[in-house]
């Protein structure tokens, strides 16, 4: 069985052939887990029962050191081996903007391959469809550094896999997790579950991947990002009522403390990488006891782990 140190050493030395084996393995897992009775899946929405514990990781952007720190602190691999009821939820943006993006992807995919029932992979805007791709997009240069002339094969395989990642996670009667923001025009839970299929005719996926909360507006406003929208607290309230949740956990934005609260404590942003190009001195992740009911994101303070 893989150790944490062994897994990271493997990531440092992996070649393109073994990397693609992992990509294909995870693709097969994602294809089969629609019928997995341990995760209720509708479209690209994952429903989790409020049981056990969960580790929630925000943007990593190729920060291998932060990923190692989180996995070490939480004893995730050891807990999975022992049969503990623990989930690892990634909120997207695993790579890009960081030199160790290939290694981060390899570790994340290996965790999914080793513990498929314990790991949930959400799509970030850096794993979005081609028409919503983040710019600058430097993953190709990192893959070329890692794999030389084979980089294009790896890039094609990874890109296809990204577009199979999930859109959101709903912990029943508690909270919802996604990468960016609340889809302002969503009317039913199916608009979230099938946002990818409805794109680009409807804006749900774009807003889920790209939008950011704003404190002084109602409705939505144009975003400087060039995709998604700034959304007000009224949009958050309507979205939470529609999905049956009390608060929203998302990533997507750097935070100097590694986390930030918005919209009267109904939105928590978690950012799990440190250093350039974002230069936030602290990063954070969540380590939750899902059995304990929480009514506001601000009540998660004891579960926020900074490093």
C-alpha positions as CSV (number, residue, x, y, z in Angstrom):
1,X,0.0,0.0,0.0
2,X,1.2,3.5,-0.9
3,X,2.8,5.7,1.8
4,X,2.5,9.5,1.7
5,X,6.3,9.9,1.1
6,X,6.3,7.1,-1.4
7,X,3.4,8.7,-3.4
8,X,5.1,12.1,-3.6
9,X,8.4,10.4,-4.6
10,X,6.5,8.6,-7.3
11,X,5.0,11.8,-8.5
12,X,8.5,13.4,-8.8
13,X,9.7,10.6,-11.0
14,X,6.7,9.5,-13.0
15,X,7.1,9.3,-16.8
16,X,4.4,10.0,-19.4
17,X,3.4,6.4,-19.8
18,X,2.7,5.8,-16.1
19,X,1.0,9.2,-15.8
20,X,-1.4,8.3,-18.6
21,X,-2.1,5.0,-17.0
22,X,-3.3,6.9,-13.9
23,X,-5.4,9.3,-16.1
24,X,-7.1,6.4,-17.8
25,X,-7.6,4.5,-14.5
26,X,-9.4,7.5,-13.0
27,X,-11.5,7.9,-16.1
28,X,-12.7,4.4,-15.7
29,X,-13.5,5.0,-12.0
30,X,-15.5,8.2,-12.9
31,X,-17.5,6.2,-15.5
32,X,-18.4,3.5,-13.0
33,X,-19.2,5.5,-9.9
34,X,-22.5,6.8,-11.2
35,X,-24.0,3.6,-9.9
36,X,-21.9,3.6,-6.7
37,X,-24.2,3.3,-3.7
38,X,-21.7,5.0,-1.4
39,X,-22.1,8.3,-3.3
40,X,-25.5,9.5,-4.6
41,X,-24.7,11.1,-7.9
42,X,-27.1,13.0,-10.2
43,X,-25.5,14.3,-13.3
44,X,-22.4,16.0,-11.9
45,X,-23.8,16.7,-8.5
46,X,-22.6,14.6,-5.6
47,X,-24.8,14.2,-2.5
48,X,-23.0,13.2,0.7
49,X,-24.8,12.1,3.9
50,X,-23.8,14.1,7.0
51,X,-21.6,11.3,8.3
52,X,-18.0,10.9,9.2
53,X,-15.4,13.5,8.5
54,X,-14.3,15.5,5.5
55,X,-11.2,17.3,4.4
56,X,-11.9,20.1,2.0
57,X,-9.1,21.5,-0.1
58,X,-9.3,24.8,-2.2
59,X,-7.1,26.0,-5.0
60,X,-3.6,24.4,-5.1
61,X,-2.3,25.7,-8.5
62,X,0.7,23.4,-8.5
63,X,1.7,23.9,-4.9
64,X,3.0,20.4,-4.1
65,X,4.3,21.4,-0.6
66,X,0.9,22.6,0.5
67,X,-0.8,19.4,-0.7
68,X,1.8,17.3,1.2
69,X,1.2,19.4,4.4
70,X,-2.5,18.9,4.3
71,X,-2.3,15.2,3.7
72,X,0.2,14.8,6.4
73,X,-1.7,16.8,9.0
74,X,-5.0,15.0,8.3
75,X,-3.5,11.5,8.2
76,X,-5.8,10.9,5.2
77,X,-4.1,7.9,3.7
78,X,-3.8,6.2,7.1
79,X,-7.5,6.8,7.9
80,X,-8.6,5.4,4.6
81,X,-6.5,2.3,5.2
82,X,-8.1,1.8,8.6
83,X,-11.6,2.0,7.1
84,X,-12.5,5.3,8.6
85,X,-15.4,7.2,7.2
86,X,-13.5,10.1,5.7
87,X,-13.9,12.1,2.5
88,X,-11.4,14.2,0.7
89,X,-13.1,16.9,-1.4
90,X,-11.1,19.0,-3.9
91,X,-12.7,22.2,-5.0
92,X,-10.8,22.5,-8.2
93,X,-7.8,24.4,-9.7
94,X,-5.2,21.7,-9.0
95,X,-2.7,23.0,-11.5
96,X,-1.8,26.0,-13.6
97,X,0.2,29.0,-12.2
98,X,2.5,26.6,-10.3
99,X,5.6,24.8,-11.5
100,X,4.7,21.4,-9.9
101,X,1.3,21.2,-11.6
102,X,1.9,17.8,-13.2
103,X,3.1,16.4,-9.8
104,X,0.0,17.7,-8.0
105,X,-2.3,16.2,-10.6
106,X,-0.5,12.9,-10.3
107,X,-0.9,12.8,-6.5
108,X,-4.6,13.8,-6.7
109,X,-5.4,11.3,-9.4
110,X,-3.5,8.6,-7.4
111,X,-5.5,9.3,-4.3
112,X,-8.7,8.9,-6.4
113,X,-7.3,5.6,-7.8
114,X,-6.3,4.3,-4.4
115,X,-9.4,5.4,-2.5
116,X,-12.2,6.0,-5.1
117,X,-15.0,6.0,-2.5
118,X,-13.2,8.6,-0.3
119,X,-12.1,11.2,-2.9
120,X,-14.3,13.7,-4.7
121,X,-12.9,15.7,-7.6
122,X,-14.6,19.0,-8.5
123,X,-14.0,21.0,-11.6
124,X,-12.4,24.5,-11.2
125,X,-12.2,27.2,-13.8
126,X,-8.7,25.9,-14.7
127,X,-10.4,22.6,-15.5
128,X,-13.3,24.1,-17.4
129,X,-14.5,23.6,-21.0
130,X,-12.3,25.0,-23.7
131,X,-14.5,28.1,-24.3
132,X,-14.2,29.0,-20.5
133,X,-10.4,28.3,-20.2
134,X,-8.5,30.5,-17.8
135,X,-5.8,32.7,-19.3
136,X,-2.9,32.7,-19.0
137,X,-2.9,28.9,-19.2
138,X,0.6,27.6,-18.4
139,X,-0.1,23.9,-17.8
140,X,1.3,23.0,-21.3
141,X,4.7,24.5,-20.4
142,X,4.8,22.6,-17.1
143,X,3.9,19.4,-18.9
144,X,6.6,20.0,-21.5
145,X,9.1,20.5,-18.7
146,X,8.0,17.2,-17.1
147,X,7.4,15.0,-20.1
148,X,9.3,16.5,-23.0
149,X,7.9,15.6,-26.4
150,X,5.1,13.5,-24.9
151,X,3.5,16.5,-23.3
152,X,0.8,16.9,-25.9
153,X,-0.5,13.3,-25.4
154,X,-0.6,13.9,-21.6
155,X,-2.3,17.3,-22.0
156,X,-5.0,15.8,-24.3
157,X,-5.7,13.0,-21.8
158,X,-5.8,15.4,-18.8
159,X,-8.0,17.9,-20.6
160,X,-10.5,15.1,-21.4
161,X,-10.5,13.9,-17.8
162,X,-11.0,17.4,-16.4
163,X,-14.3,17.8,-18.2
164,X,-15.6,14.7,-16.4
165,X,-15.0,16.1,-12.9
166,X,-18.0,17.0,-10.8
167,X,-19.7,20.4,-10.5
168,X,-20.8,20.5,-6.9
169,X,-21.2,18.6,-3.7
170,X,-24.3,18.9,-1.5
171,X,-24.0,17.7,2.1
172,X,-27.7,17.0,2.9
173,X,-29.5,19.5,5.0
174,X,-26.2,21.3,5.7
175,X,-24.0,23.0,3.0
176,X,-23.0,23.0,-0.6
177,X,-19.5,23.1,-2.1
178,X,-18.4,24.3,-5.5
179,X,-15.5,26.1,-7.1
180,X,-16.6,29.7,-7.8
181,X,-20.0,31.1,-7.2
182,X,-23.8,30.6,-7.0
183,X,-25.5,30.3,-10.4
184,X,-27.8,33.3,-10.3
185,X,-30.4,31.9,-12.8
186,X,-30.6,28.3,-11.5
187,X,-34.2,27.4,-10.7
188,X,-33.8,23.8,-9.7
189,X,-31.2,21.4,-8.4
190,X,-31.0,19.9,-11.9
191,X,-29.6,23.2,-13.2
192,X,-26.6,22.5,-11.0
193,X,-26.5,18.8,-11.6
194,X,-26.6,19.2,-15.4
195,X,-24.9,22.6,-15.7
196,X,-22.2,21.1,-17.9
197,X,-24.7,19.6,-20.3
198,X,-26.7,22.9,-20.4
199,X,-23.5,24.9,-21.2
200,X,-23.2,27.2,-23.1
201,X,-26.9,27.8,-23.8
202,X,-27.4,28.5,-20.1
203,X,-25.0,30.4,-17.8
204,X,-25.0,28.0,-14.8
205,X,-21.6,26.3,-15.4
206,X,-19.9,29.6,-16.2
207,X,-21.1,31.1,-12.9
208,X,-20.3,28.0,-10.9
209,X,-16.7,28.0,-12.2
210,X,-16.0,31.7,-12.4
211,X,-18.2,33.9,-10.2
212,X,-17.2,35.7,-6.9
213,X,-19.3,37.1,-4.0
214,X,-19.5,40.9,-3.6
215,X,-20.8,42.7,-0.5
216,X,-22.3,45.9,-1.8
217,X,-24.5,44.7,-4.7
218,X,-27.8,43.1,-5.3
219,X,-28.2,40.6,-8.1
220,X,-25.1,40.3,-10.3
221,X,-22.6,42.6,-11.9
222,X,-19.9,42.3,-14.6
223,X,-16.7,40.6,-13.4
224,X,-13.3,41.9,-14.2
225,X,-12.3,38.2,-14.8
226,X,-14.1,38.3,-18.2
227,X,-16.2,35.3,-17.2
228,X,-18.7,34.7,-14.5
229,X,-20.3,37.5,-12.4
230,X,-20.0,39.2,-9.1
231,X,-23.0,38.1,-7.1
232,X,-24.8,39.7,-4.1
233,X,-26.1,38.2,-0.9
234,X,-29.6,38.0,-2.3
235,X,-28.3,35.6,-5.0
236,X,-26.6,33.5,-2.3
237,X,-29.8,33.4,-0.3
238,X,-31.9,32.3,-3.3
239,X,-29.4,29.6,-4.3
240,X,-29.2,28.2,-0.7
241,X,-32.9,28.0,-0.5
242,X,-33.1,26.3,-3.8
243,X,-30.5,23.6,-3.0
244,X,-31.7,23.2,0.6
245,X,-28.4,24.3,2.2
246,X,-27.5,26.7,5.0
247,X,-24.2,28.0,3.5
248,X,-21.7,27.8,0.6
249,X,-18.1,26.7,0.7
250,X,-16.0,27.7,-2.3
251,X,-12.4,28.5,-3.4
252,X,-11.4,30.5,-6.5
253,X,-10.1,33.6,-4.8
254,X,-6.8,34.2,-3.0
255,X,-7.1,35.1,0.7
256,X,-4.3,36.5,2.8
257,X,-5.3,34.4,5.8
258,X,-6.1,31.4,3.6
259,X,-9.8,31.9,4.1
260,X,-12.5,34.6,4.1
261,X,-16.2,34.9,5.0
262,X,-18.8,36.7,2.9
263,X,-22.5,37.5,2.8
264,X,-23.2,37.6,6.5
265,X,-21.4,34.3,7.2
266,X,-23.2,32.3,4.5
267,X,-20.1,32.0,2.2
268,X,-16.7,30.7,3.1
269,X,-13.8,31.0,0.7
270,X,-10.9,28.5,1.2
271,X,-7.6,28.9,-0.6
272,X,-5.1,26.1,-0.1
273,X,-1.9,27.3,-1.8
274,X,0.8,29.8,-0.7
275,X,3.4,31.8,-2.5
276,X,3.7,33.4,-5.9
277,X,1.9,34.4,-8.0
278,X,-0.7,35.1,-5.4
279,X,1.7,35.8,-2.5
280,X,-0.8,35.0,0.3
281,X,1.3,34.4,3.5
282,X,-1.1,31.8,4.8
283,X,-3.2,29.0,3.2
284,X,-6.0,27.0,4.7
285,X,-8.2,23.9,4.4
286,X,-11.2,22.5,6.2
287,X,-11.3,19.4,8.4
288,X,-14.9,18.8,9.3
289,X,-17.0,16.6,11.4
290,X,-20.0,16.2,9.1
291,X,-22.2,14.8,11.9
292,X,-22.2,18.1,13.7
293,X,-24.8,20.4,12.2
294,X,-23.6,23.9,11.4
295,X,-26.0,26.7,10.6
296,X,-23.5,29.3,9.3
297,X,-20.1,29.3,7.6
298,X,-18.7,31.4,10.4
299,X,-19.4,28.5,12.7
300,X,-16.8,26.6,10.8
301,X,-14.0,28.6,12.4
302,X,-12.8,25.7,14.6
303,X,-12.6,23.5,11.5
304,X,-10.5,25.9,9.5
305,X,-6.8,24.8,9.5
306,X,-4.3,27.4,8.6
307,X,-0.7,26.7,7.7
